Amino acid sequence: MSANLSLSQRYLKKIGFNREFAPTLENLQALLTLHVQNIPFGNLAPFLTAEVSLNSEEIAHKLLDQGREGYCLEQNTLTRIVLKELGFETFNLLGRVYYQNMKIETAPARTHLVTIVKIDQALYLFDPGFGGMTPAGVLSLNAVNNVQQTALEDFRLIEVNNTDIPISALTGMKFMLQAYVKETWINVYAFNPEQEVAESDLTVANWYVSTSPKSLFTQNLMLSIIKNNERISLNNNILRTHSKLGSTKKELTTLADYQTTLETVFNVNIEGIDLLKLLQKLNRE
């Protein structure tokens, strides 16, 4: 087991970072690239009504030792702690999600957790936890309005008053993350780098996301991983693969489909996961 290793050592081992480490921007980018390839985004726990803990050791055991998936509150709680251990100056923010919400008129709850890293007085967004549209690269907060390329989509940060969203639906937000998809800039989520979170904020957000019947995470199965410059996502029974060369999709129907997909596509250890319950819930939706 990894009892004698620090959290950061366990993390580096899990994602396959095998060289000497220094807290540089180049290494920060390498960490994110390896993270999204080796620690899948997913919500099996809330979808199957299992408790989701934000205790750092329980998150580490789940994501690093057990080979399980996790969503933003788990992933970015872990990365903040790990990056701090590795010598970076880091903090977490809670943002509001606007992705795939075309008719938004009121501010959504602050439920998306991101990690901000400060290097040489400059701030960077490090976010492995947004699932199907998580940035595949570290993004600079000092490059607002500039297109920032990643291995997959292009992204940009713009000031929220330059979006098409009513200001009443952007309460307290400063920057909007946008992705360039199908020749269109789409809104992903907004955040304010001056709003560090308290532990109580995380507790409330996690409780809502993992237990509310109105939460996407309790009502829909979602997993995502990036492999070989392909973004692979599962939304309920549809498996999609996207790259710069195009997209494909496949429908999952059987228990064997889900078992194979979880294990071989998303690298999820399915020991202890009730796949029959999962399939029954999906068939009821």
C-alpha positions as CSV (number, residue, x, y, z in Angstrom):
1,M,0.0,0.0,0.0
2,S,1.1,3.6,-0.1
3,A,1.0,4.3,3.7
4,N,4.6,5.5,3.8
5,L,4.2,7.9,0.8
6,S,3.0,11.5,1.0
7,L,-0.1,12.6,-0.8
8,S,1.9,14.2,-3.6
9,Q,4.1,11.2,-4.0
10,R,1.0,9.0,-4.3
11,Y,-0.4,11.4,-6.9
12,L,2.8,11.5,-9.0
13,K,2.9,7.7,-8.9
14,K,-0.7,7.4,-9.9
15,I,-0.5,9.8,-12.9
16,G,2.9,8.5,-14.0
17,F,5.1,11.5,-13.4
18,N,8.5,9.8,-13.1
19,R,11.1,12.5,-13.2
20,E,12.4,15.0,-10.6
21,F,9.9,17.6,-9.8
22,A,10.1,21.4,-9.5
23,P,7.2,23.8,-9.2
24,T,7.4,25.3,-12.8
25,L,4.7,26.2,-15.3
26,E,6.0,23.5,-17.6
27,N,5.6,20.9,-14.9
28,L,2.2,22.2,-14.0
29,Q,1.1,21.6,-17.6
30,A,2.6,18.1,-17.5
31,L,0.7,17.3,-14.3
32,L,-2.7,18.3,-15.9
33,T,-2.0,16.4,-19.1
34,L,-1.2,13.2,-17.1
35,H,-4.0,13.8,-14.6
36,V,-6.8,13.8,-17.2
37,Q,-5.4,10.7,-18.8
38,N,-5.1,8.7,-15.5
39,I,-7.8,9.9,-13.1
40,P,-11.2,9.8,-14.7
41,F,-14.0,12.3,-14.1
42,G,-17.2,10.6,-13.0
43,N,-20.2,10.5,-10.7
44,L,-20.8,6.8,-10.0
45,A,-21.1,7.5,-6.3
46,P,-23.9,10.1,-6.3
47,F,-25.7,8.4,-9.2
48,L,-25.8,5.2,-7.1
49,T,-26.7,7.2,-3.9
50,A,-23.4,6.6,-2.2
51,E,-21.8,9.2,0.1
52,V,-19.2,11.5,-1.4
53,S,-16.6,12.6,1.1
54,L,-14.4,15.7,0.8
55,N,-11.9,14.4,3.4
56,S,-8.5,14.6,1.8
57,E,-7.4,11.2,2.8
58,E,-10.7,9.6,1.7
59,I,-10.5,11.4,-1.7
60,A,-6.9,10.2,-2.1
61,H,-7.8,6.6,-1.2
62,K,-10.6,6.6,-3.7
63,L,-8.9,8.3,-6.6
64,L,-5.3,7.3,-6.1
65,D,-5.4,3.9,-4.4
66,Q,-8.7,2.4,-5.4
67,G,-8.7,3.5,-9.0
68,R,-12.1,5.2,-8.9
69,E,-13.5,8.2,-10.6
70,G,-14.4,11.6,-9.1
71,Y,-16.1,14.9,-9.9
72,C,-14.9,18.5,-9.5
73,L,-15.2,18.8,-5.8
74,E,-13.1,15.7,-5.2
75,Q,-10.7,16.3,-8.0
76,N,-9.9,19.9,-7.2
77,T,-9.8,19.4,-3.5
78,L,-7.1,16.8,-4.2
79,T,-5.2,18.9,-6.7
80,R,-5.1,22.0,-4.4
81,I,-3.5,19.9,-1.6
82,V,-1.1,18.1,-3.9
83,L,0.0,21.2,-5.7
84,K,0.7,22.9,-2.4
85,E,2.8,20.0,-1.3
86,L,4.7,20.2,-4.5
87,G,5.6,23.8,-3.9
88,F,3.0,25.8,-5.7
89,E,0.9,28.6,-4.3
90,T,-2.7,27.4,-4.8
91,F,-6.3,28.0,-3.8
92,N,-9.8,26.8,-4.7
93,L,-12.7,28.8,-6.2
94,L,-16.4,27.9,-6.7
95,G,-17.8,28.9,-10.1
96,R,-21.2,29.0,-11.7
97,V,-21.9,26.6,-14.6
98,Y,-23.4,27.8,-17.9
99,Y,-22.5,25.0,-20.2
100,Q,-25.4,23.7,-22.3
101,N,-27.8,26.1,-20.6
102,M,-29.1,28.2,-23.4
103,K,-32.0,30.0,-21.6
104,I,-30.4,31.0,-18.3
105,E,-31.9,34.0,-16.6
106,T,-31.0,33.6,-12.9
107,A,-27.6,32.8,-11.4
108,P,-27.0,29.1,-11.0
109,A,-25.5,28.0,-7.7
110,R,-21.8,28.0,-7.2
111,T,-21.1,24.3,-7.5
112,H,-18.1,23.9,-9.8
113,L,-14.8,23.8,-7.9
114,V,-11.6,24.8,-9.7
115,T,-7.9,25.2,-8.7
116,I,-6.0,28.4,-9.2
117,V,-2.2,28.4,-9.2
118,K,0.0,31.4,-8.7
119,I,3.5,31.3,-10.4
120,D,5.7,34.4,-10.5
121,Q,2.7,36.7,-9.6
122,A,0.6,35.3,-12.5
123,L,-2.5,33.2,-12.0
124,Y,-3.4,30.0,-13.9
125,L,-6.5,27.9,-14.1
126,F,-5.8,24.2,-13.4
127,D,-9.0,22.3,-13.7
128,P,-9.1,18.5,-14.4
129,G,-12.6,18.2,-13.0
130,F,-15.2,19.6,-15.5
131,G,-15.8,16.3,-17.3
132,G,-16.7,16.4,-21.0
133,M,-15.4,20.0,-21.5
134,T,-12.6,20.3,-19.0
135,P,-9.7,22.2,-20.5
136,A,-6.9,19.9,-21.6
137,G,-4.3,22.6,-20.7
138,V,-3.4,25.1,-18.0
139,L,-5.0,28.5,-18.9
140,S,-3.5,31.9,-18.0
141,L,-5.7,34.4,-16.2
142,N,-3.3,37.1,-17.5
143,A,-4.4,36.3,-21.1
144,V,-8.0,37.5,-20.9
145,N,-9.6,37.8,-24.3
146,N,-6.8,35.8,-25.9
147,V,-7.3,32.4,-27.5
148,Q,-5.4,29.7,-25.6
149,Q,-4.8,26.5,-27.4
150,T,-4.9,23.0,-25.9
151,A,-4.4,19.6,-27.3
152,L,-8.1,19.5,-28.1
153,E,-10.3,22.6,-28.1
154,D,-9.3,26.2,-28.0
155,F,-10.3,28.1,-24.9
156,R,-10.5,31.7,-23.8
157,L,-11.4,33.7,-20.7
158,I,-13.4,36.8,-21.2
159,E,-15.0,39.3,-18.7
160,V,-18.5,38.3,-17.9
161,N,-20.0,41.6,-19.0
162,N,-18.9,40.6,-22.6
163,T,-21.1,37.5,-22.6
164,D,-24.6,37.2,-23.9
165,I,-25.8,36.2,-20.4
166,P,-27.9,38.7,-18.4
167,I,-25.8,40.3,-15.6
168,S,-28.5,39.2,-13.1
169,A,-27.4,35.6,-13.9
170,L,-23.7,36.3,-13.2
171,T,-23.8,37.4,-9.6
172,G,-20.3,37.9,-8.2
173,M,-18.6,36.5,-11.2
174,K,-15.7,38.1,-13.1
175,F,-14.4,35.8,-15.9
176,M,-16.2,33.4,-18.2
177,L,-14.4,30.4,-19.5
178,Q,-15.4,29.7,-23.1
179,A,-14.6,26.8,-25.5
180,Y,-14.5,26.9,-29.3
181,V,-16.8,24.2,-30.5
182,K,-18.2,23.7,-34.0
183,E,-16.9,27.2,-35.0
184,T,-18.7,28.9,-32.1
185,W,-17.5,30.2,-28.7
186,I,-19.7,28.5,-26.0
187,N,-19.9,29.4,-22.3
188,V,-18.6,26.8,-19.9
189,Y,-18.4,28.3,-16.4
190,A,-17.7,31.6,-14.7
191,F,-15.6,32.4,-11.6
192,N,-14.1,35.2,-9.6
193,P,-10.4,34.8,-8.6
194,E,-11.0,37.1,-5.6
195,Q,-13.5,34.7,-4.1
196,E,-11.6,32.0,-2.3
197,V,-13.9,29.3,-0.8
198,A,-14.4,28.4,2.9
199,E,-14.7,24.8,3.9
200,S,-18.4,25.4,4.7
201,D,-19.0,26.5,1.1
202,L,-17.5,23.2,-0.1
203,T,-19.7,21.2,2.3
204,V,-22.9,22.8,1.1
205,A,-21.9,22.5,-2.6
206,N,-21.0,18.9,-2.2
207,W,-24.2,18.1,-0.3
208,Y,-26.3,19.6,-3.0
209,V,-24.4,18.1,-6.0
210,S,-24.3,14.6,-4.5
211,T,-27.7,14.3,-2.9
212,S,-30.3,16.7,-4.4
213,P,-32.9,15.2,-6.8
214,K,-32.4,18.3,-8.9
215,S,-28.7,17.7,-9.3
216,L,-27.4,16.5,-12.7
217,F,-25.1,14.2,-10.7
218,T,-27.8,12.2,-9.0
219,Q,-30.0,11.9,-12.1
220,N,-27.5,11.3,-14.9
221,L,-24.5,9.0,-15.3
222,M,-21.4,11.0,-16.5
223,L,-17.8,9.9,-17.0
224,S,-15.0,11.5,-19.0
225,I,-11.3,10.9,-19.7
226,I,-8.7,12.1,-22.3
227,K,-6.6,9.5,-24.1
228,N,-4.4,9.9,-27.1
229,N,-5.7,13.5,-27.7
230,E,-9.3,12.1,-27.8
231,R,-11.9,13.3,-25.3
232,I,-14.1,10.3,-24.4
233,S,-17.3,10.9,-22.5
234,L,-20.2,8.8,-21.3
235,N,-23.6,10.4,-20.7
236,N,-26.1,7.8,-19.5
237,N,-26.0,5.2,-22.3
238,I,-24.2,7.2,-25.0
239,L,-20.4,6.9,-25.3
240,R,-18.9,9.7,-27.4
241,T,-15.3,10.1,-28.6
242,H,-14.1,13.5,-29.9
243,S,-10.9,14.6,-31.4
244,K,-9.7,17.3,-33.9
245,L,-10.4,14.7,-36.6
246,G,-14.0,14.2,-35.8
247,S,-16.5,12.5,-33.4
248,T,-18.1,9.1,-33.0
249,K,-20.8,7.8,-30.7
250,K,-22.0,4.4,-29.5
251,E,-25.0,3.3,-27.5
252,L,-24.4,1.0,-24.4
253,T,-27.3,-1.4,-23.7
254,T,-26.1,-4.4,-21.6
255,L,-24.4,-5.0,-18.3
256,A,-21.4,-6.2,-20.2
257,D,-21.2,-3.0,-22.2
258,Y,-21.0,-0.9,-19.1
259,Q,-18.5,-3.3,-17.4
260,T,-16.2,-3.3,-20.3
261,T,-16.5,0.5,-20.9
262,L,-15.9,1.4,-17.3
263,E,-12.9,-0.9,-17.0
264,T,-11.2,-0.5,-20.4
265,V,-12.2,3.0,-21.5
266,F,-12.3,4.9,-18.2
267,N,-9.9,2.7,-16.2
268,V,-12.4,2.5,-13.4
269,N,-12.0,-0.2,-10.8
270,I,-15.5,-1.6,-10.6
271,E,-15.0,-3.7,-7.5
272,G,-17.9,-2.7,-5.1
273,I,-19.9,-1.0,-7.8
274,D,-23.4,-2.3,-8.2
275,L,-23.6,-2.5,-12.0
276,L,-27.1,-4.1,-11.9
277,K,-28.4,-1.2,-9.9
278,L,-26.7,1.2,-12.3
279,L,-28.4,-0.4,-15.3
280,Q,-31.8,-0.6,-13.6
281,K,-31.6,3.1,-12.8
282,L,-30.6,4.0,-16.3
283,N,-33.4,2.0,-17.8
284,R,-35.9,3.8,-15.6
285,E,-34.7,7.3,-16.7
